[in-house]
Amino acid sequence: MDKANIGTIKIADAVVSTIAGIAALEVEGVSKLSGGITKESVAKTSKRGLSKGVSAVIEEGKVTVSISYELLFGYSVKKVSEDIQNKIKQAIETMTGLEVVKVNVVVSGISADRN
């Protein structure tokens, strides 16, 4: 039996957005996503809430992600943003097998609050 031909697998954009949001929150220097999600609120938040501040579009197996976050004061915008891009790309590609072609990052603010 040919196991490669037993059906299709579809991954919703919202699932990829959630993966991206969780991955971004794991990066040191991220205060919160622009949707108000913090590291501490992840456990308390519905999984749908984890994609706030994140959008992902899947077209022909390729993913483009846009994410907006607040930086903790004292951290490098460039380094944290690049770390977010790399972390999101790795998480999505590892978990879904989809190719991430672009991760757009917007720093929406700076926070002194370390949550």
MMTF fields as JSON, N, C-alpha, C and O atoms, coordinates in Angstrom:
{
  "mmtfVersion": "1.0.0",
  "mmtfProducer": "UNKNOWN",
  "numBonds": 459,
  "numAtoms": 460,
  "numGroups": 115,
  "numChains": 1,
  "numModels": 1,
  "chainsPerModel": [1],
  "groupsPerChain": [115],
  "chainIdList": ["A"],
  "bondAtomList": [4, 2, 8, 6, 12, 10, 16, 14, 20, 18, 24, 22, 28, 26, 32, 30, 36, 34, 40, 38, 44, 42, 48, 46, 52, 50, 56, 54, 60, 58, 64, 62, 68, 66, 72, 70, 76, 74, 80, 78, 84, 82, 88, 86, 92, 90, 96, 94, 100, 98, 104, 102, 108, 106, 112, 110, 116, 114, 120, 118, 124, 122, 128, 126, 132, 130, 136, 134, 140, 138, 144, 142, 148, 146, 152, 150, 156, 154, 160, 158, 164, 162, 168, 166, 172, 170, 176, 174, 180, 178, 184, 182, 188, 186, 192, 190, 196, 194, 200, 198, 204, 202, 208, 206, 212, 210, 216, 214, 220, 218, 224, 222, 228, 226, 232, 230, 236, 234, 240, 238, 244, 242, 248, 246, 252, 250, 256, 254, 260, 258, 264, 262, 268, 266, 272, 270, 276, 274, 280, 278, 284, 282, 288, 286, 292, 290, 296, 294, 300, 298, 304, 302, 308, 306, 312, 310, 316, 314, 320, 318, 324, 322, 328, 326, 332, 330, 336, 334, 340, 338, 344, 342, 348, 346, 352, 350, 356, 354, 360, 358, 364, 362, 368, 366, 372, 370, 376, 374, 380, 378, 384, 382, 388, 386, 392, 390, 396, 394, 400, 398, 404, 402, 408, 406, 412, 410, 416, 414, 420, 418, 424, 422, 428, 426, 432, 430, 436, 434, 440, 438, 444, 442, 448, 446, 452, 450, 456, 454],
  "bondOrderList": [1, 1, 1, 1, 1, 1, 1, 1, 1, 1, 1, 1, 1, 1, 1, 1, 1, 1, 1, 1, 1, 1, 1, 1, 1, 1, 1, 1, 1, 1, 1, 1, 1, 1, 1, 1, 1, 1, 1, 1, 1, 1, 1, 1, 1, 1, 1, 1, 1, 1, 1, 1, 1, 1, 1, 1, 1, 1, 1, 1, 1, 1, 1, 1, 1, 1, 1, 1, 1, 1, 1, 1, 1, 1, 1, 1, 1, 1, 1, 1, 1, 1, 1, 1, 1, 1, 1, 1, 1, 1, 1, 1, 1, 1, 1, 1, 1, 1, 1, 1, 1, 1, 1, 1, 1, 1, 1, 1, 1, 1, 1, 1, 1, 1],
  "groupList": [{"groupName": "MET", "atomNameList": ["N", "CA", "C", "O"], "elementList": ["N", "C", "C", "O"], "formalChargeList": [0, 0, 0, 0], "bondAtomList": [1, 0, 2, 1, 3, 2], "bondOrderList": [1, 1, 2], "singleLetterCode": "M", "chemCompType": "L-PEPTIDE LINKING"}, {"groupName": "ASP", "atomNameList": ["N", "CA", "C", "O"], "elementList": ["N", "C", "C", "O"], "formalChargeList": [0, 0, 0, 0], "bondAtomList": [1, 0, 2, 1, 3, 2], "bondOrderList": [1, 1, 2], "singleLetterCode": "D", "chemCompType": "L-PEPTIDE LINKING"}, {"groupName": "LYS", "atomNameList": ["N", "CA", "C", "O"], "elementList": ["N", "C", "C", "O"], "formalChargeList": [0, 0, 0, 0], "bondAtomList": [1, 0, 2, 1, 3, 2], "bondOrderList": [1, 1, 2], "singleLetterCode": "K", "chemCompType": "L-PEPTIDE LINKING"}, {"groupName": "ALA", "atomNameList": ["N", "CA", "C", "O"], "elementList": ["N", "C", "C", "O"], "formalChargeList": [0, 0, 0, 0], "bondAtomList": [1, 0, 2, 1, 3, 2], "bondOrderList": [1, 1, 2], "singleLetterCode": "A", "chemCompType": "L-PEPTIDE LINKING"}, {"groupName": "ASN", "atomNameList": ["N", "CA", "C", "O"], "elementList": ["N", "C", "C", "O"], "formalChargeList": [0, 0, 0, 0], "bondAtomList": [1, 0, 2, 1, 3, 2], "bondOrderList": [1, 1, 2], "singleLetterCode": "N", "chemCompType": "L-PEPTIDE LINKING"}, {"groupName": "ILE", "atomNameList": ["N", "CA", "C", "O"], "elementList": ["N", "C", "C", "O"], "formalChargeList": [0, 0, 0, 0], "bondAtomList": [1, 0, 2, 1, 3, 2], "bondOrderList": [1, 1, 2], "singleLetterCode": "I", "chemCompType": "L-PEPTIDE LINKING"}, {"groupName": "GLY", "atomNameList": ["N", "CA", "C", "O"], "elementList": ["N", "C", "C", "O"], "formalChargeList": [0, 0, 0, 0], "bondAtomList": [1, 0, 2, 1, 3, 2], "bondOrderList": [1, 1, 2], "singleLetterCode": "G", "chemCompType": "PEPTIDE LINKING"}, {"groupName": "THR", "atomNameList": ["N", "CA", "C", "O"], "elementList": ["N", "C", "C", "O"], "formalChargeList": [0, 0, 0, 0], "bondAtomList": [1, 0, 2, 1, 3, 2], "bondOrderList": [1, 1, 2], "singleLetterCode": "T", "chemCompType": "L-PEPTIDE LINKING"}, {"groupName": "VAL", "atomNameList": ["N", "CA", "C", "O"], "elementList": ["N", "C", "C", "O"], "formalChargeList": [0, 0, 0, 0], "bondAtomList": [1, 0, 2, 1, 3, 2], "bondOrderList": [1, 1, 2], "singleLetterCode": "V", "chemCompType": "L-PEPTIDE LINKING"}, {"groupName": "SER", "atomNameList": ["N", "CA", "C", "O"], "elementList": ["N", "C", "C", "O"], "formalChargeList": [0, 0, 0, 0], "bondAtomList": [1, 0, 2, 1, 3, 2], "bondOrderList": [1, 1, 2], "singleLetterCode": "S", "chemCompType": "L-PEPTIDE LINKING"}, {"groupName": "LEU", "atomNameList": ["N", "CA", "C", "O"], "elementList": ["N", "C", "C", "O"], "formalChargeList": [0, 0, 0, 0], "bondAtomList": [1, 0, 2, 1, 3, 2], "bondOrderList": [1, 1, 2], "singleLetterCode": "L", "chemCompType": "L-PEPTIDE LINKING"}, {"groupName": "GLU", "atomNameList": ["N", "CA", "C", "O"], "elementList": ["N", "C", "C", "O"], "formalChargeList": [0, 0, 0, 0], "bondAtomList": [1, 0, 2, 1, 3, 2], "bondOrderList": [1, 1, 2], "singleLetterCode": "E", "chemCompType": "L-PEPTIDE LINKING"}, {"groupName": "ARG", "atomNameList": ["N", "CA", "C", "O"], "elementList": ["N", "C", "C", "O"], "formalChargeList": [0, 0, 0, 0], "bondAtomList": [1, 0, 2, 1, 3, 2], "bondOrderList": [1, 1, 2], "singleLetterCode": "R", "chemCompType": "L-PEPTIDE LINKING"}, {"groupName": "TYR", "atomNameList": ["N", "CA", "C", "O"], "elementList": ["N", "C", "C", "O"], "formalChargeList": [0, 0, 0, 0], "bondAtomList": [1, 0, 2, 1, 3, 2], "bondOrderList": [1, 1, 2], "singleLetterCode": "Y", "chemCompType": "L-PEPTIDE LINKING"}, {"groupName": "PHE", "atomNameList": ["N", "CA", "C", "O"], "elementList": ["N", "C", "C", "O"], "formalChargeList": [0, 0, 0, 0], "bondAtomList": [1, 0, 2, 1, 3, 2], "bondOrderList": [1, 1, 2], "singleLetterCode": "F", "chemCompType": "L-PEPTIDE LINKING"}, {"groupName": "GLN", "atomNameList": ["N", "CA", "C", "O"], "elementList": ["N", "C", "C", "O"], "formalChargeList": [0, 0, 0, 0], "bondAtomList": [1, 0, 2, 1, 3, 2], "bondOrderList": [1, 1, 2], "singleLetterCode": "Q", "chemCompType": "L-PEPTIDE LINKING"}],
  "groupTypeList": [0, 1, 2, 3, 4, 5, 6, 7, 5, 2, 5, 3, 1, 3, 8, 8, 9, 7, 5, 3, 6, 5, 3, 3, 10, 11, 8, 11, 6, 8, 9, 2, 10, 9, 6, 6, 5, 7, 2, 11, 9, 8, 3, 2, 7, 9, 2, 12, 6, 10, 9, 2, 6, 8, 9, 3, 8, 5, 11, 11, 6, 2, 8, 7, 8, 9, 5, 9, 13, 11, 10, 10, 14, 6, 13, 9, 8, 2, 2, 8, 9, 11, 1, 5, 15, 4, 2, 5, 2, 15, 3, 5, 11, 7, 0, 7, 6, 10, 11, 8, 8, 2, 8, 4, 8, 8, 8, 9, 6, 5, 9, 3, 1, 12, 4],
  "groupIdList": [1, 2, 3, 4, 5, 6, 7, 8, 9, 10, 11, 12, 13, 14, 15, 16, 17, 18, 19, 20, 21, 22, 23, 24, 25, 26, 27, 28, 29, 30, 31, 32, 33, 34, 35, 36, 37, 38, 39, 40, 41, 42, 43, 44, 45, 46, 47, 48, 49, 50, 51, 52, 53, 54, 55, 56, 57, 58, 59, 60, 61, 62, 63, 64, 65, 66, 67, 68, 69, 70, 71, 72, 73, 74, 75, 76, 77, 78, 79, 80, 81, 82, 83, 84, 85, 86, 87, 88, 89, 90, 91, 92, 93, 94, 95, 96, 97, 98, 99, 100, 101, 102, 103, 104, 105, 106, 107, 108, 109, 110, 111, 112, 113, 114, 115],
  "secStructList": [7, 7, 4, 4, 4, 1, 7, 7, 7, 7, 7, 7, 2, 2, 2, 2, 2, 2, 2, 2, 2, 2, 2, 2, 2, 6, 1, 6, 6, 3, 3, 3, 3, 6, 6, 1, 7, 7, 6, 6, 6, 6, 6, 6, 1, 7, 4, 4, 4, 4, 4, 6, 6, 3, 3, 3, 3, 3, 3, 6, 6, 3, 3, 3, 3, 3, 3, 3, 3, 3, 3, 3, 6, 6, 1, 7, 2, 2, 2, 2, 2, 2, 2, 2, 2, 2, 2, 2, 2, 2, 2, 2, 2, 2, 2, 2, 7, 7, 3, 3, 3, 3, 3, 3, 3, 3, 3, 3, 3, 3, 3, 7, 7, 7, 7],
  "xCoordList": [0.845, 0.0, 0.886, 1.862, 0.536, 1.291, 0.816, -0.26, 1.615, 1.217, 1.208, 0.532, 1.941, 2.005, 0.712, 0.514, -0.157, -1.361, -2.627, -3.588, -2.648, -3.824, -4.739, -5.78, -4.376, -5.214, -4.396, -3.199, -5.047, -4.37, -4.244, -5.007, -3.266, -3.082, -3.14, -2.406, -4.005, -4.112, -3.878, -4.393, -3.097, -2.804, -3.385, -3.062, -4.226, -4.87, -3.856, -2.908, -4.071, -3.221, -3.147, -2.089, -4.262, -4.309, -3.391, -2.83, -3.23, -2.327, -0.888, -0.121, -0.533, 0.818, 1.041, 2.131, 0.034, 0.141, 0.39, 1.19, -0.285, -0.109, 1.299, 1.921, 1.808, 3.177, 4.153, 5.073, 3.947, 4.822, 4.768, 5.799, 3.574, 3.421, 4.12, 4.793, 3.965, 4.618, 6.128, 6.849, 6.61, 8.053, 8.623, 9.693, 7.927, 8.404, 8.504, 9.437, 7.552, 7.56, 8.711, 9.047, 9.316, 10.449, 11.764, 12.778, 11.752, 12.971, 13.228, 12.34, 14.443, 14.819, 14.795, 15.337, 14.155, 14.045, 12.658, 12.368, 11.793, 10.412, 9.573, 9.496, 8.937, 8.057, 6.703, 6.208, 6.123, 4.828, 4.577, 5.233, 3.613, 3.165, 2.218, 1.639, 2.055, 1.217, -0.238, -0.984, -0.656, -2.009, -2.171, -3.262, -1.09, -1.165, -0.779, -0.882, -0.341, 0.009, 1.434, 2.369, 1.58, 2.897, 3.253, 2.41, 4.489, 4.917, 4.072, 3.713, 3.76, 3.006, 1.535, 0.903, 1.01, -0.406, -0.651, -1.803, 0.413, 0.246, -0.538, -1.449, -0.21, -0.883, -2.343, -3.168, -2.666, -4.022, -4.893, -6.114, -4.276, -4.981, -5.461, -4.816, -6.599, -7.039, -6.031, -5.393, -5.89, -4.915, -5.225, -4.313, -6.464, -6.802, -6.174, -5.792, -6.07, -5.5, -4.01, -3.467, -3.353, -1.91, -1.504, -0.326, -2.432, -2.076, -2.326, -2.135, -2.748, -2.951, -1.608, -0.639, -1.552, -0.298, 0.517, 1.626, -0.047, 0.647, -0.303, -1.479, 0.214, -0.566, 0.335, 1.517, -0.231, 0.499, -0.361, -1.568, 0.278, -0.409, 0.337, 1.553, -0.417, 0.163, -0.33, -1.533, 0.611, 0.275, 1.209, 2.425, 0.63, 1.388, 2.522, 3.628, 2.248, 3.221, 4.3, 5.244, 4.158, 5.127, 4.429, 3.281, 5.14, 4.544, 5.205, 6.428, 4.363, 4.819, 4.179, 2.963, 5.013, 4.546, 4.817, 5.866, 3.883, 4.075, 3.757, 2.735, 4.652, 4.478, 4.858, 5.779, 4.144, 4.389, 4.576, 3.785, 5.636, 5.931, 6.48, 6.88, 6.485, 7.114, 8.433, 8.516, 9.461, 10.809, 11.022, 10.565, 11.708, 12.099, 13.217, 14.145, 13.116, 14.122, 15.504, 15.648, 16.504, 17.874, 18.342, 19.534, 17.424, 17.78, 17.955, 17.385, 18.738, 18.989, 17.8, 17.393, 17.256, 16.142, 16.564, 15.839, 17.713, 18.189, 18.363, 17.884, 19.034, 19.294, 18.006, 17.797, 17.151, 15.91, 15.035, 14.448, 14.948, 14.121, 14.657, 13.883, 15.978, 16.574, 16.373, 16.116, 16.489, 16.239, 14.794, 14.535, 13.861, 12.445, 12.28, 11.632, 12.859, 12.752, 13.263, 12.602, 14.441, 15.032, 14.219, 14.017, 13.753, 12.985, 11.656, 11.255, 10.983, 9.712, 9.922, 9.194, 10.913, 11.201, 11.468, 10.907, 12.323, 12.669, 11.447, 11.225, 10.662, 9.495, 8.467, 7.972, 8.148, 7.134, 7.622, 6.887, 8.85, 9.36, 9.482, 9.192, 9.904, 10.036, 8.676, 8.505, 7.716, 6.415, 5.481, 4.642, 5.62, 4.645, 5.221, 4.487, 6.522, 7.112, 6.929, 7.389, 6.262, 6.078, 7.35, 8.113, 7.573, 8.733, 8.365, 7.397, 9.134, 8.93, 9.809, 11.034, 9.166, 9.922, 10.166, 11.076, 9.348, 9.507, 8.911, 7.832, 9.635, 9.111, 9.325, 10.442, 8.24, 8.28, 8.048, 7.1, 8.924, 8.859, 8.686, 9.398, 7.732, 7.508, 7.676, 7.039, 8.53, 8.66, 7.64, 7.787, 6.61, 5.511, 5.7, 4.962, 6.699, 6.913, 8.051, 8.605, 8.381, 9.415, 8.786, 8.043, 9.094, 8.509, 9.598, 10.601, 9.401, 10.291, 9.789, 10.486, 8.575, 7.926, 8.46, 8.307, 9.079, 9.64, 8.618, 8.975, 7.372, 6.279, 6.649, 5.843],
  "yCoordList": [-1.189, 0.0, 1.246, 1.329, 2.198, 3.446, 4.42, 5.005, 4.596, 5.454, 6.935, 7.726, 7.321, 8.727, 9.199, 10.402, 8.289, 8.669, 8.296, 7.816, 8.507, 8.121, 9.29, 9.103, 10.476, 11.64, 12.915, 12.902, 14.009, 15.3, 15.819, 15.449, 16.679, 17.359, 18.853, 19.364, 19.54, 20.985, 21.611, 21.135, 22.678, 23.378, 24.789, 25.527, 25.152, 26.465, 27.567, 27.375, 28.721, 29.883, 30.204, 30.586, 30.051, 30.363, 29.454, 29.883, 28.215, 27.289, 27.775, 27.783, 28.175, 28.677, 29.986, 30.215, 30.833, 32.076, 31.792, 32.473, 30.799, 30.434, 29.906, 30.263, 29.062, 28.567, 29.74, 29.785, 30.684, 31.855, 32.694, 33.161, 32.885, 33.681, 33.054, 33.746, 31.749, 31.058, 31.121, 31.365, 30.904, 30.945, 32.326, 32.43, 33.376, 34.741, 35.044, 35.716, 34.554, 34.805, 34.097, 34.444, 33.107, 32.401, 33.166, 32.789, 34.226, 34.988, 35.984, 36.742, 35.969, 36.903, 38.328, 38.607, 39.231, 40.623, 40.99, 42.164, 39.984, 40.232, 40.443, 39.568, 41.62, 41.892, 41.219, 40.493, 41.479, 40.888, 41.089, 41.897, 40.339, 40.561, 41.745, 42.064, 42.388, 43.584, 43.31, 44.238, 42.064, 41.706, 41.624, 41.327, 41.886, 41.891, 40.572, 40.431, 39.606, 38.3, 38.341, 38.746, 37.914, 37.85, 36.388, 35.505, 36.136, 34.776, 34.204, 33.026, 35.034, 34.571, 34.284, 33.438, 34.985, 34.795, 33.639, 33.278, 33.047, 31.945, 30.799, 30.27, 30.404, 29.278, 29.58, 28.668, 30.849, 31.245, 31.596, 31.693, 31.784, 32.272, 31.123, 30.078, 31.332, 30.332, 30.313, 31.326, 29.187, 29.06, 30.027, 30.426, 30.407, 31.385, 32.743, 33.467, 33.083, 34.363, 34.475, 35.579, 33.347, 33.358, 33.89, 34.169, 34.032, 34.523, 36.026, 36.579, 36.694, 38.142, 38.829, 38.514, 39.767, 40.435, 39.679, 40.084, 38.563, 37.719, 37.384, 37.097, 37.422, 36.909, 36.02, 36.309, 34.941, 34.015, 33.717, 33.505, 33.705, 33.376, 32.212, 32.261, 31.159, 29.993, 29.98, 29.948, 30.004, 29.917, 28.913, 29.103, 27.839, 26.807, 26.241, 26.029, 25.996, 25.396, 26.333, 25.901, 27.612, 28.615, 29.578, 29.967, 29.952, 30.758, 32.128, 32.256, 33.146, 34.494, 34.872, 34.777, 35.302, 35.676, 37.148, 37.662, 37.819, 39.193, 39.198, 38.666, 39.81, 39.821, 41.186, 41.835, 41.606, 42.887, 42.631, 41.924, 43.216, 42.946, 44.191, 45.16, 44.134, 45.167, 44.632, 43.508, 45.457, 45.124, 45.541, 46.605, 44.713, 45.119, 46.146, 45.999, 47.187, 48.236, 47.641, 46.775, 48.111, 47.667, 46.597, 46.292, 46.019, 44.994, 45.616, 46.667, 44.966, 45.424, 45.098, 43.942, 46.12, 45.923, 44.947, 44.002, 45.178, 44.35, 42.894, 41.992, 42.653, 41.285, 40.554, 39.418, 41.187, 40.529, 40.246, 39.169, 41.199, 41.0, 39.862, 39.057, 39.796, 38.689, 37.357, 36.339, 37.36, 36.137, 35.673, 34.476, 36.612, 36.283, 35.652, 34.614, 36.27, 35.729, 34.291, 33.412, 34.061, 32.721, 31.71, 30.583, 32.102, 31.202, 30.81, 29.647, 31.795, 31.524, 30.599, 29.621, 30.908, 30.074, 28.632, 27.7, 28.451, 27.108, 26.365, 25.2, 27.039, 26.392, 25.965, 24.838, 26.844, 26.518, 25.395, 24.443, 25.504, 24.485, 23.124, 22.097, 23.104, 21.85, 21.22, 20.011, 22.034, 21.496, 21.179, 20.284, 21.913, 21.749, 21.19, 20.629, 21.338, 20.93, 21.964, 21.765, 23.064, 24.138, 24.981, 25.054, 25.61, 26.476, 27.912, 28.464, 28.507, 29.907, 30.755, 30.635, 31.616, 32.436, 33.849, 34.535, 34.283, 35.648, 35.755, 35.226, 36.454, 36.794, 38.291, 38.75, 39.037, 40.489, 40.813, 40.321, 41.65, 41.978, 43.487, 44.279, 43.868, 45.265, 45.432, 44.728, 46.358, 46.7, 47.799, 48.921, 47.474, 48.42, 49.298, 50.262, 48.96, 49.761, 49.191, 48.136, 49.918, 49.497, 49.49, 50.401, 48.454, 48.308, 48.182, 47.501, 48.83, 48.67, 47.558, 47.139, 47.086, 46.054, 44.683, 44.258, 43.993, 42.674, 41.571, 40.392, 41.932, 40.984, 39.965, 39.093],
  "zCoordList": [0.0, 0.0, 0.0, 0.746, -0.835, -0.955, 0.116, -0.008, 1.167, 2.283, 1.917, 2.576, 0.885, 0.494, -0.146, -0.32, -0.493, -1.213, -0.445, -1.046, 0.864, 1.651, 1.973, 2.603, 1.556, 1.805, 1.823, 1.538, 2.16, 2.176, 3.603, 4.496, 3.781, 5.061, 4.783, 3.937, 5.488, 5.353, 6.718, 7.729, 6.735, 7.971, 7.861, 6.93, 8.796, 8.77, 9.055, 9.816, 8.433, 8.681, 10.171, 10.672, 10.88, 12.311, 13.115, 14.123, 12.691, 13.379, 13.226, 14.189, 12.019, 11.769, 12.533, 13.057, 12.599, 13.372, 14.846, 15.487, 15.377, 16.78, 17.035, 18.036, 16.141, 16.262, 16.271, 17.087, 15.362, 15.272, 16.544, 17.027, 17.084, 18.304, 19.491, 20.255, 19.653, 20.761, 20.593, 21.56, 19.381, 19.121, 19.432, 20.032, 19.035, 19.276, 20.767, 21.208, 21.532, 22.976, 23.687, 24.819, 23.03, 23.617, 23.449, 24.037, 22.66, 22.393, 23.524, 23.915, 24.034, 25.089, 24.544, 23.474, 25.301, 24.892, 24.393, 24.165, 24.221, 23.808, 25.054, 25.917, 25.147, 26.277, 26.068, 26.931, 24.906, 24.563, 23.084, 22.429, 22.57, 21.205, 21.216, 22.255, 20.099, 20.062, 20.385, 20.696, 20.32, 20.717, 22.223, 22.71, 22.981, 24.434, 25.07, 26.288, 24.289, 24.824, 25.373, 24.683, 26.63, 27.272, 27.532, 27.38, 27.919, 28.243, 29.371, 29.353, 30.342, 31.504, 31.171, 31.803, 30.193, 29.868, 28.912, 28.67, 28.359, 27.411, 28.027, 27.39, 29.239, 29.881, 30.188, 30.241, 30.389, 30.765, 29.56, 29.682, 28.414, 27.234, 26.374, 26.287, 25.741, 24.775, 23.637, 23.352, 23.0, 21.913, 20.775, 20.051, 20.602, 19.563, 19.859, 18.94, 21.124, 21.512, 21.246, 21.187, 21.088, 20.884, 19.517, 19.295, 18.616, 17.285, 17.145, 16.062, 18.221, 18.152, 17.961, 18.652, 17.024, 16.705, 15.674, 15.326, 15.181, 14.209, 13.068, 13.291, 11.848, 10.725, 9.892, 9.707, 9.394, 8.536, 7.325, 7.434, 6.18, 4.939, 4.301, 4.114, 3.968, 3.307, 1.868, 1.608, 0.945, -0.476, -1.129, -1.151, -1.663, -2.36, -1.513, -2.011, -0.229, 0.659, 1.176, 1.838, 0.873, 1.32, 2.279, 2.063, 3.338, 4.4, 4.479, 4.42, 4.614, 4.93, 6.259, 6.427, 7.201, 8.534, 8.764, 8.374, 9.389, 9.861, 11.346, 11.779, 12.127, 13.574, 14.123, 13.628, 15.143, 15.787, 17.28, 17.904, 17.844, 19.253, 19.941, 19.296, 21.292, 22.106, 22.627, 23.123, 22.507, 22.931, 24.381, 24.798, 25.139, 26.488, 26.39, 25.595, 27.207, 27.217, 27.509, 28.372, 26.786, 27.001, 26.031, 25.98, 25.259, 24.291, 22.907, 22.612, 22.075, 20.712, 19.806, 19.693, 19.172, 18.237, 17.138, 16.827, 16.566, 15.452, 15.882, 15.196, 16.996, 17.429, 17.795, 17.369, 18.573, 18.989, 17.767, 17.66, 16.855, 15.66, 14.79, 14.274, 14.629, 13.865, 14.582, 13.94, 15.909, 16.678, 16.503, 16.385, 16.488, 16.256, 14.879, 14.743, 13.866, 12.505, 12.446, 11.894, 13.018, 12.982, 13.781, 13.33, 14.96, 15.826, 15.173, 15.211, 14.577, 13.906, 12.709, 12.54, 11.887, 10.708, 11.124, 10.547, 12.123, 12.581, 13.128, 12.798, 13.959, 14.585, 13.54, 13.582, 12.617, 11.607, 10.7, 10.434, 10.228, 9.31, 9.994, 9.379, 11.25, 11.995, 12.271, 12.114, 12.678, 13.087, 11.929, 12.035, 10.817, 9.729, 8.436, 7.623, 8.24, 6.965, 5.868, 4.743, 6.185, 5.217, 5.138, 6.102, 3.996, 3.819, 4.191, 3.668, 5.086, 5.462, 4.547, 4.56, 3.752, 2.8, 3.307, 2.842, 4.262, 4.765, 6.162, 6.431, 7.059, 8.38, 8.561, 8.797, 8.448, 8.619, 10.086, 10.698, 10.646, 12.068, 12.239, 11.623, 13.083, 13.41, 14.911, 15.694, 15.311, 16.724, 16.988, 16.503, 17.756, 17.951, 19.183, 19.383, 20.016, 21.214, 22.034, 21.726, 23.083, 24.018, 25.405, 25.773, 26.16, 27.482, 28.54, 28.329, 29.662, 30.799, 31.713, 32.637, 31.446, 32.257, 31.868, 30.722, 32.808, 32.533, 32.806, 32.82, 33.02, 33.263, 34.297, 34.62]
}
